[in-house]
């Protein structure tokens, strides 16, 4: 099982490069299969949340592209002349939105896998000393998002149990307790950093990062995938130029298959399938 954060970082860069540089439907479908198998091998309790967010983000480009674009010759349906949605909806616009939405879904899935398998402290330890403080600030600010959402749900549920009204009209009454709760959490973060001596001297490492043969194999596979994707790019898929996607090159297929190396290592006998969370 892959554990080194450098291997996971290299895999994430290679997966994002494959998702955005070549948006062929065939390669995107293959990459989705690879990412899903990888998520299944390293899945955690929060894994399904990322997929839900990714699917929601994937639907938006399809709707926007179909509603706002009037290019293309293959008309799916024609709406009356009303603002925004009026006119002809074409297959070209829908397929362009699908390719964009799948790329967003793959992006969310890749970051979800990395956040579920790598500790944020291990990722911060990879930063050089001049960037360590900035990286810590960014990591803490990102950690505030789910905590704020949890606090919002708790406050709303408490108001509902007390008989207060719910809905968008109750939003102003939620802002003050939400702001106070967020400030209290920020103070707790600051006290925790101060208690750990943050910024008082040279940083230390509680647990050194070790390399295994599986980590090295995954790193080599990710680097090979990036090189193949960048050096041998295939013709980008453009539904407005050609509705039917061309068959991908063998080099592009190999580059995507190489990204399945972490899933293959997880399936080897004797590997640990324990959950890991950031």
N, C-alpha and C positions, 0 to 999 in steps of 0.2 A: 504494500500500500504506500502511495506517495505521501510524504510528510513534509519535505523541505519546502519552505515558502518560495525559494528561487525557482524550483521546478514548476510550482503552480503559477508563478508570475509569468514564466516563459510560456506555459501552456495557454494562459489567458490572452497574452499578446498574440500568439499564433492563431487562436480561435477567433479573436476579433478581426485580425487581418483577413482570415478566410471568409468571415461573415460580410465584410464591407467591400473588400477589393473586388471580389467576384460574386455578384448577386444572381448567378444562374439558378433557376428553380431546382435543377437537378442537384447541384452542389449544396444549396441551402437545405434541401430535404435530407441529403446524406449527413450534413453537419448537424441538423436537428436530431437525427437518429443517434449520432455519436454523443452529442451533449446529453440526450435523455438517458442513454445507457450509462454515461459517466455519473449523472445525478443519481441514478438508481443504485450504483455501486457505492457512492459516498453520501447517500441521502441522509439528511438530518431532520429534526422535528420542524424546522422552519423552511424546509425546501419547497413545500407546496405553495407557500406565500409568494415566492418569487415567480413561480409559473403563473399564478393568477395575475400578478401585476404585469408580467410580460405579455400575457394574452390580451389584457385590457389595452396596453400600449400598442399592440399589433393591430387591433381593430381600428384605432383612430386614423392611421394613415390611409387605410382603405376607404373609409367614409369621406375623408377630406379630399382624397384624390378623385374619387368618383363624383363627388358633388361639385368640385371647383374646376376640374379639368374638362375641357370640351374638345380635346384633340383625339384623333383616332378615327378609323373608318368602320370599325365593327361595333355597331350600336346595339346595346343591350336593351335599353328602354328609353323612352322619351317622355319627359314630364312637361306639364304646362309651363307657360312663361311666368314663373314666379321667381322672386329673388333667391339667389344662392343655388337652390337645387333645380331650378327650371332648366330645361334643355335636354340634350341627348347625353346619356350615360354610356360610355364606351368600355369595351373589354380592355382596351389598352390602358386606360386610366385605372381600372380596377386591378389589373395585373401589376402595374407599377406600384400601386399602393400595397399590394400583397408582398412584393419583394422588399419594400421599405419596412413594412410591419414585421416580416419574418426576421429581418436584420435587427430590429429593436428587440424582438423576443429573444433572439440569440444573445444579444448584449446583456439583457437582464439575467438570462439563465447562466451565462458565464460568470458574471459577478456574484450571482447567488451561490454557485458551486464554490467559488473561491472563498467567499465569506463564511461558508458552512464548513470548510475543511481547513482553513488557515486562521490561526489566531492573529488578531490585529496587532498584538505586541510583537509577534515574530516579523510581521511585515514592516513595522516601524523600525525594528532593529536593523533592517537592511539599508536604511537611509544613511547617507554620510552625516557626520556630526553637524555641519552647517544647516542641514535640512531637517534635523531630528525634531527640533522644537516646532517648526512649522507643520511637519507631518503629524505630530501629536495633537496640535490644535485642530487640524483638519479631521483627524480620527475622532476626537471628542465631539466636534460639531456634527459629524455624521451620526454619532451615537445618540445625539439628542433627538433626531427625527423619530425613531421608533418609541423612545421614552415619552416624547411629547404626545404622540398618538395614543399611547396607552393611558397617559394621564387624562387626555380628553375623553376617552371612553369611560374611564372611572368616574370622572366628574359628571358626565351626562347621565350615567347609570344612577349615581347618588341623587341627582336632582329628580330623576324619574321616580325613584323609590319614595321621595319626599312629596310627591304629588305635583311637582312643577311641570309646566308644559314643555314639550320637546318640539324640535323642528328648527327651521332656520330663524324663526323669530326669537328663539332663546339663545342665539349666538352671542349677543352682547353680554348676557349674564354669565356666559361661560368664559369670557376673555379674562376677567380679573382673577378668578381662582386658577385658571390655566397659566397665566403669567406668573402668579406667585409660586405655583408648583414648579415651574420651569426655573425660576430664580433660585428656589431652594435646592433643586438638583444641581444647578451650576455651582452654588456654594459648596455642596458636598463634593463635587468633582475637584474644586479648588483646594479644599481641606485635605482630600485624599492625596493630591499631588504634592502638597506641602509636607504632609506626613511622610511621604516617600522620598523627600529630599530632591524633588524635581528642580533642575536648574542650578543646584548648589555645587556641582562638580562634574567630573567625567562620568558618563553613564556606565552602568555595569550591566552584565548579562547573567540572568539567573540560570538560564538553561542554554548551553551552546547548541547551535544548529549543526546537526550531523547529516552526513551524506550516506546514502545506501546505494547499492547497485540499481535498485528500482528507481530511485530519484534521478540517478545519472542517466538511465535509459529514457525516462520520460523527458528529461531536459534535452537530450540529443534528438529525440523525436520531434519535440516542439521547435527546436532550432531548424531542423531539416524541413519542417512544414513551412516555417516562415520564409526560408530561402527559396523553396520551390514556388511559393505563392508570389513572392516579389520578383524573382528572376524570370519565371515562366508564367506571366499572367495570361489568362485566357481572354477572349473577346467579351467585354462586358455585355450583359443582357439588357437590351432596350426594347420593351414591348411596343413602343411607338414606331420603331424602325422595322421590327419583325416580331409578329405576335407569337410565333412558335419558337421556343428556345432551342438553340443548337446543342448538339451533344457535347459535353465537356471533354476537355483533353485528358489523357491518361495521367499526365503530371498533376493536374488539379485534383483528380480523384485520389491519387496517392497522398497528396498534401493533406487532404481532409482525413483520410484513413489513419495517417500518422497521429492525429489528435486523439485517437482512441487508445493510445498507449497507457494512460493512467487507468482506464477501465480494464484493460487486459491485465495489468499488474495486480489490480484488486481481485481479479478472478483466479489468480494463481493460488495453489494450495499453500496453506500455512500463513497467509496474510491476515492481518487484523482488520475486522470490519467495524470497529467501534466508532461511534459517532464523534465528530470533532466540530466544535463551534468556535466562531471568531469571538 
